[in-house]
Amino acid sequence: MTFNRRGRTLTKMFTTATLLLMTVGVIPTASGAQTKRSSRATFSYTCCRASLTGAVFHPGQLIKVEWTPVSNAPTKEPVETITLKADVTGPYRSIASLKSSIARSKPVLGVVNVSATPVTLSNLKSANPRSPITLPSNAGSGYYEVTLTIADGSVTSNSGIIVRVTR
């Protein structure tokens, strides 16, 4: 613990100063400007789990990744940029080998690695974005992971759906 000359801990002083700034609403961003906030409804996005789970595709076929907007109640949320990404990797011989590979700290990806063009939008506007991914015509049979990434401001979440490709 570090003390200043009056015997108070610097941590306690920092916490008090932070709380004071939060109460007054003057917390600056890294650039020194205040964060833009909206009192309108904001939107977040989910994806297609039900439509892709257990789906079977063929080489050269289009995987339709369709994002769904979710309306949030109006609050004083910051205006954020949302980036939606979809990637496909495979083939794996089995679901177990796919899960084992993805679980590693440095995953061993399949020989097919295809990405949709990332979609960037605002959390203030509802949209029905799509991230189509065409499987290569030489894609091998097996299991593939469709990785879905949602970056909303400073928060990023990932999920995966397993699909099967047959020749």
The 8 nearest C-alpha neighbors of each residue, nearest first, counted from 0:
[[1, 2, 8, 10, 9, 7, 11, 3],
 [0, 2, 8, 9, 3, 10, 7, 6],
 [3, 1, 8, 6, 7, 9, 0, 4],
 [2, 4, 6, 5, 7, 8, 9, 1],
 [5, 3, 6, 2, 7, 8, 1, 9],
 [6, 4, 3, 7, 2, 8, 9, 12],
 [5, 7, 2, 4, 3, 8, 1, 9],
 [8, 6, 2, 5, 3, 9, 11, 12],
 [7, 9, 2, 10, 11, 1, 3, 12],
 [8, 10, 12, 11, 2, 1, 13, 7],
 [9, 11, 13, 8, 12, 14, 1, 0],
 [10, 12, 14, 8, 9, 13, 15, 7],
 [11, 13, 9, 15, 10, 14, 16, 8],
 [12, 14, 10, 16, 15, 11, 9, 17],
 [15, 13, 17, 11, 16, 12, 18, 10],
 [14, 16, 12, 18, 17, 13, 19, 11],
 [17, 15, 19, 13, 14, 18, 12, 20],
 [18, 16, 14, 20, 19, 15, 13, 21],
 [19, 17, 21, 15, 20, 16, 22, 14],
 [18, 20, 16, 22, 17, 21, 15, 23],
 [21, 19, 17, 23, 18, 22, 25, 26],
 [22, 20, 24, 18, 23, 19, 17, 26],
 [23, 21, 19, 24, 20, 18, 25, 17],
 [22, 24, 20, 21, 25, 19, 26, 18],
 [25, 23, 21, 22, 26, 20, 19, 27],
 [24, 26, 20, 23, 27, 21, 33, 22],
 [25, 27, 20, 24, 21, 28, 33, 17],
 [28, 26, 31, 33, 32, 25, 29, 34],
 [27, 29, 31, 30, 32, 33, 34, 26],
 [28, 30, 31, 27, 32, 33, 26, 34],
 [29, 31, 28, 32, 27, 33, 34, 26],
 [30, 32, 27, 28, 29, 33, 26, 34],
 [33, 31, 27, 28, 30, 34, 29, 26],
 [32, 34, 27, 28, 35, 31, 26, 25],
 [35, 33, 36, 28, 77, 32, 27, 78],
 [36, 34, 77, 78, 33, 37, 76, 79],
 [37, 35, 77, 78, 76, 75, 34, 38],
 [36, 38, 75, 39, 76, 77, 78, 35],
 [37, 39, 75, 74, 73, 40, 76, 36],
 [40, 38, 73, 37, 41, 74, 123, 75],
 [39, 41, 73, 72, 71, 70, 38, 123],
 [42, 40, 123, 122, 71, 70, 39, 73],
 [43, 41, 70, 122, 69, 71, 123, 68],
 [42, 44, 69, 68, 122, 70, 41, 45],
 [45, 43, 68, 67, 69, 66, 42, 46],
 [46, 44, 67, 66, 68, 47, 43, 69],
 [47, 45, 66, 67, 48, 65, 44, 64],
 [46, 48, 50, 49, 65, 51, 64, 66],
 [47, 49, 51, 50, 52, 46, 160, 45],
 [50, 48, 52, 47, 51, 46, 53, 54],
 [49, 51, 47, 48, 52, 54, 53, 64],
 [52, 50, 54, 48, 49, 53, 47, 162],
 [53, 51, 54, 49, 48, 50, 160, 161],
 [52, 54, 162, 51, 55, 161, 163, 160],
 [55, 53, 51, 162, 52, 163, 56, 50],
 [54, 56, 163, 164, 162, 53, 57, 165],
 [57, 55, 164, 163, 165, 60, 54, 58],
 [56, 58, 164, 165, 60, 166, 59, 55],
 [59, 57, 136, 138, 60, 134, 135, 137],
 [60, 58, 136, 134, 135, 133, 57, 61],
 [59, 61, 58, 57, 134, 133, 56, 62],
 [62, 60, 133, 132, 63, 134, 131, 59],
 [63, 61, 132, 131, 133, 64, 60, 134],
 [64, 62, 131, 65, 61, 132, 130, 129],
 [63, 65, 130, 131, 129, 62, 47, 66],
 [66, 64, 129, 47, 63, 46, 128, 130],
 [65, 67, 46, 128, 45, 129, 127, 44],
 [68, 66, 45, 44, 46, 127, 69, 65],
 [67, 69, 44, 43, 125, 42, 70, 126],
 [70, 68, 43, 42, 44, 71, 67, 45],
 [71, 69, 42, 41, 68, 40, 72, 43],
 [70, 72, 41, 40, 42, 69, 73, 43],
 [71, 73, 40, 74, 70, 41, 39, 42],
 [74, 72, 40, 39, 38, 71, 41, 75],
 [75, 73, 38, 76, 72, 39, 40, 37],
 [74, 76, 38, 37, 36, 77, 73, 39],
 [77, 75, 74, 36, 37, 78, 38, 41],
 [78, 76, 36, 35, 79, 37, 34, 75],
 [77, 79, 36, 35, 37, 122, 76, 123],
 [80, 78, 152, 122, 121, 77, 81, 151],
 [79, 81, 121, 120, 152, 122, 151, 82],
 [80, 82, 151, 120, 150, 119, 121, 79],
 [81, 83, 119, 150, 118, 149, 120, 117],
 [82, 84, 149, 118, 117, 148, 119, 150],
 [85, 83, 117, 148, 147, 149, 82, 118],
 [84, 86, 147, 115, 146, 114, 148, 130],
 [85, 87, 114, 146, 145, 113, 115, 147],
 [88, 86, 145, 113, 144, 112, 146, 114],
 [89, 87, 112, 111, 109, 144, 143, 108],
 [90, 88, 109, 143, 111, 91, 110, 142],
 [89, 91, 141, 142, 143, 109, 139, 140],
 [90, 92, 142, 89, 141, 97, 93, 96],
 [93, 91, 141, 142, 96, 90, 94, 97],
 [94, 92, 96, 95, 91, 142, 97, 141],
 [93, 95, 97, 96, 98, 142, 92, 91],
 [94, 96, 98, 93, 97, 99, 92, 100],
 [95, 97, 99, 93, 98, 94, 100, 91],
 [98, 96, 94, 100, 95, 99, 91, 101],
 [99, 97, 95, 101, 100, 96, 102, 94],
 [100, 98, 96, 102, 97, 101, 95, 103],
 [99, 101, 106, 97, 107, 98, 102, 103],
 [100, 102, 106, 98, 103, 99, 97, 107],
 [103, 101, 99, 100, 98, 104, 106, 105],
 [104, 102, 106, 105, 101, 100, 99, 107],
 [103, 105, 106, 102, 101, 100, 107, 99],
 [106, 104, 103, 107, 101, 102, 100, 108],
 [107, 105, 103, 101, 100, 108, 104, 102],
 [108, 106, 100, 105, 109, 101, 103, 97],
 [109, 107, 106, 88, 110, 89, 100, 101],
 [108, 110, 89, 90, 111, 88, 107, 91],
 [109, 111, 89, 112, 108, 90, 88, 138],
 [112, 110, 88, 89, 109, 113, 138, 90],
 [111, 113, 88, 87, 110, 109, 114, 89],
 [114, 112, 87, 86, 111, 88, 115, 132],
 [115, 113, 86, 85, 87, 116, 132, 112],
 [114, 116, 132, 130, 85, 131, 117, 86],
 [115, 117, 118, 114, 130, 84, 85, 131],
 [118, 116, 84, 83, 115, 119, 82, 130],
 [119, 117, 83, 82, 116, 84, 120, 128],
 [118, 120, 82, 81, 83, 117, 80, 121],
 [121, 119, 81, 80, 82, 118, 122, 124],
 [120, 122, 80, 123, 81, 124, 79, 119],
 [121, 123, 42, 41, 79, 124, 80, 81],
 [124, 122, 41, 121, 42, 40, 125, 78],
 [123, 125, 122, 121, 126, 42, 41, 120],
 [124, 126, 68, 42, 123, 127, 122, 70],
 [125, 127, 128, 124, 68, 67, 120, 66],
 [126, 128, 67, 66, 68, 129, 125, 65],
 [129, 127, 66, 126, 65, 130, 118, 67],
 [128, 130, 65, 64, 66, 131, 127, 63],
 [129, 131, 64, 115, 65, 85, 132, 116],
 [132, 130, 63, 64, 62, 115, 129, 61],
 [131, 133, 62, 115, 61, 134, 130, 114],
 [134, 132, 61, 60, 62, 59, 135, 131],
 [133, 135, 59, 58, 60, 61, 132, 136],
 [136, 134, 59, 138, 137, 58, 133, 111],
 [135, 137, 59, 58, 138, 134, 60, 57],
 [136, 138, 135, 139, 58, 59, 134, 111],
 [139, 137, 58, 135, 136, 134, 111, 140],
 [138, 140, 90, 137, 141, 164, 166, 165],
 [141, 139, 165, 164, 166, 90, 138, 142],
 [142, 140, 90, 91, 164, 92, 163, 139],
 [141, 143, 163, 91, 90, 162, 93, 164],
 [144, 142, 89, 90, 162, 88, 161, 163],
 [143, 145, 161, 88, 87, 160, 146, 159],
 [144, 146, 87, 160, 159, 86, 161, 147],
 [147, 145, 159, 86, 85, 158, 144, 87],
 [148, 146, 85, 158, 157, 84, 159, 145],
 [149, 147, 157, 84, 156, 83, 85, 150],
 [148, 150, 83, 156, 155, 82, 151, 157],
 [149, 151, 155, 82, 81, 154, 152, 148],
 [152, 150, 81, 154, 153, 155, 149, 80],
 [151, 153, 79, 154, 80, 150, 81, 155],
 [152, 154, 151, 155, 150, 79, 80, 81],
 [155, 153, 151, 152, 150, 156, 149, 81],
 [156, 154, 150, 149, 151, 153, 157, 148],
 [155, 157, 149, 148, 150, 154, 158, 147],
 [158, 156, 148, 147, 149, 155, 146, 159],
 [159, 157, 147, 146, 148, 156, 160, 145],
 [158, 160, 146, 145, 147, 144, 161, 157],
 [159, 161, 145, 144, 52, 162, 146, 48],
 [160, 162, 144, 143, 145, 52, 159, 53],
 [163, 161, 54, 143, 53, 142, 55, 144],
 [162, 164, 142, 55, 141, 143, 56, 54],
 [163, 165, 56, 140, 57, 141, 55, 142],
 [166, 164, 140, 57, 56, 163, 141, 55],
 [165, 57, 140, 58, 164, 139, 138, 56]]
